[in-house]
Amino acid sequence: MPAGDRRSWTSVAGSGSSITSCCGRVPVTPSLVDASPASLAVARQLAREKNGLDRIDLVEGDFVRVAPEIDAADVVTLDRVVCCYPDVDGLVGRAAERTRTVLGLVLPRDR
């Protein structure tokens, strides 16, 4: 990627450990969407520890409902949410609509 070229990354669900780990290390504009205030609190703390809180957009809400308000991203990851979300077709469909390049799924090993 050329210097100064930033990519956008939206991660749906989880504590944001993968997305917060890149804060300040790679040229990416990250967003994390989760319906759980507790998960977002963990993500906020992780981002703060990485000195990246000012570079990450934390969005509270159900991704299927808030997706139209979120900019499309180069990379969208569904982080361990596909296995338990009640409308998986709607979730993956919305994620695909918001994806410009890569849609990734993180699946838990035990399910």
Secondary structure, DSSP 8 states (H G I E B T S, - for coil): --TT--EEEEEESS--HHHHHTTTTSSEEEEEEES-HHHHHHHHHHHHHTT-GGG-EEEES-HHHHGGGS--EEEEEEES-TTT-TTHHHHHHHHHHTEEEEEEEE--TT-
